[in-house]
Amino acid sequence: MTALPAGFRAYVANIGIKDTTDDFVVVASDSPSVALGVFTTSSFAGPSVIVSRENLSSPAARAVVVISKNANVATGSEGLANAREVVAGVAAAVGCDSSDVLIASTGVIGRQYPMDRVRDGLQAIPSLLPLSDAQPVAAGIMTTDTVAKVAETTVAGARIVGVAKGVGMIEPNMATLITLLFTDAMVAADDLDPIFRRVIDRTFNCVSIDTDTSTSDTAIIMAGGAAGPVDLEAFERGLYEVAVSLTKQVARDGEGAEKLIEVSVEQAASPEQAKRVAKAIVNSPLVKTAVHGADPNWGRVAMAIGKSTTASEVDQSRVVIRFGDLEVYPSAVGADGLDALAKYMRGDEVRITAVLAAGHSSATVWGCDLTDGYVRINADYTT
């Protein structure tokens, strides 16, 4: 069990969105919390994103509701009205204004909520939310995930607990899949906002499964304050610890994935260049399939560096490429070296480092291998 922070309670149920697994989650705080969100940049953003953005015009909330197995995207004015009805129903159940409820939704695009079932589900919310465990919350927001994703830490008596879902259609851009972060630390909105955005940019914005940005990407943090104030630097370190754990869990559970890939770019000319090159490596289908097959073809990493930079940016003669601790370029890799590389790549985590010798910036990103399982899952997703 991973207990929610003090002052938070949850309700998780199956309301029949798609199957018999849990698909309806509400987490509420005992009193108004400082709340912030970061959302998809997609022009096809769903009603849940639209409503949550509106409700976060003031950085406060009492509750968040997640419906899984149906994204409620590309559903027009009816879909928007349905999202507002869900928010109003949760507000009535927990005793707050509709503007104090946030919403996220994930699953198939282009289908309306089954509102008869949703209304029954709203009516069934108990006046006192019964759960204090984050594990059912994490399980209830899953779609094609194979495991629930939970992380926690403690900062000077305050707790930070996070859950996340997402294993496909993931390539955030100042956004993220769906992650909910809860803390009983007391942090003012003006302090929390830059901390939250810095952490998101270093974690969830550094994960990629398949280069596709979701229409529903949502990251929400709620700070209830029951544990009192904390040192802000320590709080940021703790929030990063939780977020990076969830990021790695998402990457490791990518659709059909068998291996986690971690790519670090060092000595880049700028943070932008470092992340650009790292993403080019982790997103390359050739790199991903080589990792899957434990094929020691390090030239694919060189290719990815080359396609994402110009000759004026990077001098190839100064670049260093490593797999784990094994340098493969510019050192000549003989048969023994290739055998050692193949052995390393057979592990369930592959770490790739590219040193650009162009400056002092760095970035680390996470992804996964590309398998036939990914094709099967997405070929049959709606059927």
N, C-alpha and C positions, 0 to 999 in steps of 0.2 A: 504494500500500500504506500502511495505517495500522497500525503495529506495536502489538501489545498491550504494556502496561507490563512492565518486567522482572519475571520470576518467574511470568508467566502464559502458559499454552499452551492451544490449542483443538483440537477435533475437530468436523468438520461433515460430515454425510452425508445421503443420501436413504435412508430406510428404508421408503418406500411408504405413508406415512400417507394421502395423497390422490392425489398425482400424481408426476411425475418430478423436481420441484424439491426442493432440500435442505429437510429438515424436522426434523433432529435435530442439536442443538448442545450441546457440552459445553465449558465453560471451567474450567480448574483452576489453582490456584496451587501452587507448589513446596512451600510450607509453609502452616500455618494462617494465614488472613487474618482481620483484623477485618472483620466483615460485619454489615450492617443492611438492613432492608427496610421498605418502606411498601406497604400493600396496599389493595385495594378495600374500600369500606364496604358493599358489596352483601350482603344477607342470603342471596343465592344464590351466595356465593363457592364456587369450585371446589375440588376436592381438592388441586390444586397450591398454592393459597393456604393451605389448611389445613395441609398438610405443611410448607411453608416457614415459616409462623408458628411452628409447633411447634419446628422446628429452629433458629430464631433466638431461642429463649428464652435461649440463650447467644449473645452477639454474635460468633460465629466461624464460619468455613466454609472448606472446601477447594475446593469446586466448585459450579457451577450447571449445570443441564441444562434445555434448552428444547425442547419438542415443539411444532411449529407445524402448522396445518391441522386440529387437533382440540383443542378447549378442555377436554375431559374434565370437563364441568360438567353438573350434574343427572344424574349417573350412579350415584348411590347408593353403597352399601358396596363394590360391585365396583369402581367408579371410584376410590374412596379406596384400596382394596387395590392396584390397578394403579399408582397414583401412588407408593405406598410401594415397590412392586417396582422401578419405574424408578430411584428414589433408591438403593435397595440395590444394583442392578446397576451404577450409575455409581460408587458407593462402592467396590465390589469392584474395578472396573477401575482406579481411580486410587489405591487403597490407603489408604482412610480409613474412618471409621465412617459409617454411614448418616445420623447426626445432623449430619454435617459437609457434607451435600449439600443444596442448595436446588433447587427446581424451579419452572418456569413453563410454562404451556401456553396456546395461543391458537388459535382457529379456531371450527369449528361446535360449538354447544352441543347436548348430549343424545345424544352418540354415544360408545360405549366405544372406547378405544384398540384397534386391531387387534393384540392382544398377541402373536400369533405373530410378526408382523413386528418389533414392538418388542423382543421377546426376542432375535431374530436381530441386531437393531441393537446391543443391549447387549453381546452376545458379540463383536461386531466392533470394539469400542472398543480401539485399540492401547494397549499398556502405556505408551508414551511418546506423548503427544498431539503431532501433527505440525505444527500451525499456530501461527504467531506473528502472523498478520495478522488485524485486526479486521473487515476487509471481508467475508470469508465468514461470519463470525459474524452480522453485521448482515443479510446476505442470507438466512441460514438460518432466521431467526426471522420472516420476512415471511409475511403472508397475502395480503390484497388490496393491500398496498403496491405502488407502482410503482417505487420506488427504495429502495436500502439507505440507512440513516441512520446516519452515523458522525460523531463530533466528537472533537477532541483538543486538549490544551494542555499546556504545561510550566510547572511552578512550582518555581523554584530547583533544577533538576536532576531533580525528580520529574515523572512524567507522569501525566496523567489522560486516559483514553480511554473514550468512551461509545458505546453502540449503542442504538437504539430501534426499535420497530415500532408500528404503529397508525395507521389512517386512517379508521376507523369505529367506532361504539359508544364514543365518547370524550366523556366529561364527568366528569373526575375530581373526587373529593371526599376530600381527604387520601389520595389514591391516585394512580395513573397507569396508563396503558396497559401496555406492557412496555418497561422500559429497564434496561440493565445497565451499571453504571459500575465501572471498574477503575482502580486507582492503585497505584503502587509507593511512594507516600509512607507514612511511618510515622505513623499518627494513632491515638491511644488511642480506645477505644470511647466513653468519656464525652465526649470532645471531638468525635468524628465525628458522634454522634447529633444534637445540636442543629444542627450545620452542615448535615448532610444534610437534615433536616426543613425548615430555613429555605429552602434552595435549592429543594427540591421544591415548597414552597408558593408560591414566586415564579416558578416555571417550569412544570412539568408540571401543577400544579394551576390553571394559568392558561390552559390550552388547551382548546378545545371544538370538536368537529366537528359533533355532531348532538344534544347534550344527553342522550345515553344512556350511563349508567355501566356499564362492562363488569363481568362476573362474575369476571374473571381479572386485573384490574389489578395489576401488580407492578412495583415499583422496587427494585432491589438494588444495593448498593455493596459492593465488596470492596477492602480496603486491605492489600496484601501486605507493605509495609514495606521492600522491597529497596533503595530509594533513601534511606532514613533519614528523620529528622524534618524537617518544614518549618514555616515560619511559618504559623500557623493562619488569620490574616486573608488572607494571600496564597492559601492553599489554598482558602478559601471563595470568593474571587473567581474562581479558576481553575475550581472545580467549577461555579459559576454560569455561567461562559462556555461550558462544555461543555453543560450542561443547557439553557440558553436556545437554543443552536444546534440541539440536537435537538428542542426544543419547536417552533421555527419550521419545521424540516424536516417534522415531523409535521403541523402545520397546513397547510403548503403542499401536502402530499401527501394531504389529505383526500379521501375517496372521491369521485371525479368532479370534484375541485376544479380550478379554473383560476386562482384568485387567492388570495393571502394577505391576510387582514384583521387589522390590528393596532388595538386599541382601548385608548386611555389615558383614564382618568378622573382629573382633578386637582382639588385643593381640596375633597375630600370630607370629611365630618364624622368618618369613621373608616375604617380599612382595610377593614372588613367592608362598609361602604356603597360604597366605591370599587370593590371587586371585584364586588359585587352588581350595580351599575349597568353596569359594563363587560361582565359576562357577559350581562346582559339585552340589550345592544346587539349583541354578537357572535353571540348565539344566536337573534336574531330572524329568522325566515324571511323577513320583508319586507325587512330590512336586507340579508340575505345574497343574496336574489334581485335587489335593486336593484344591489348591487355587481356581481353576475354580468352584468347587462344594461347596466352603466355608466349607470344611470338616476339623474339628479341629484336624487333625492327625499330630501333631507335631513330632511324631516318625519318619516320613519320612525325616525330616531335620536332626535328629540324624543319620539316616542311611546314608545320603549323606556325612555328616562329617566323619563318620566311613569309608566309602569306599574310600575316597580321602586322608586319612592319615593312619599312622601306630600307633600302641600302644606306640612306642618309641617317636613319635612326639607329641601325644596328650593324656593327662590323662583325661578320660571321667568324672571322679569325679569332675574335676575343670571346666568343660565346662558349659557355661550358654547359653541358647537359649531363645530368646524373639520374639514375634510377636507384632509389634507395641511397646507399653510400657508394654505389659503383659508378665511376665516371665513364661515360661512353663516348663523349666528344669534348675536346679534340683528341683525347687519347685514342690511339689505335686499339680497336677491340678485336682480339684474335679469337680463335675457336674456344679457348678456355673461358674467355670473358663473355662470349655469347652464351655459353652453357650456364655460367653463373647468373647471367641476366635472366635467362629463361627460367632457371630455378627460382629466382626471386619473384618473377612475375606469376608464378604458380600460386603464390600466397593470396589471401583474401583481401589484402590491402596493398596497393601499389602507389608509391610516392615518387613523383617526378619533379626534378628541380631544373630550372633554366636560369643561368646567370648571364645577363645581357651585357655587363660591363659598360653600361651607358649612363649610370647615375647612382642614386642612393635610395630609390623607392622600391617597395616590394608589395606583393599580394599573394594570398593563398586562396585557392578555390577548390571545390569538391564536386565530384561527379561519380559516375559508375561506368562499368563496361556495357557494351551493346551486345545483346544476346538474341537468339531466336525466340526466347520467351517474351521479349518486348514486342516483337512483331505479332506473336499469337495473341497477347493481351489486347493490343490495340486494333487488330483486325476484327476482333469479336466483341469490342467494348459495349456496343448497344444491343447486342443480340445474345 
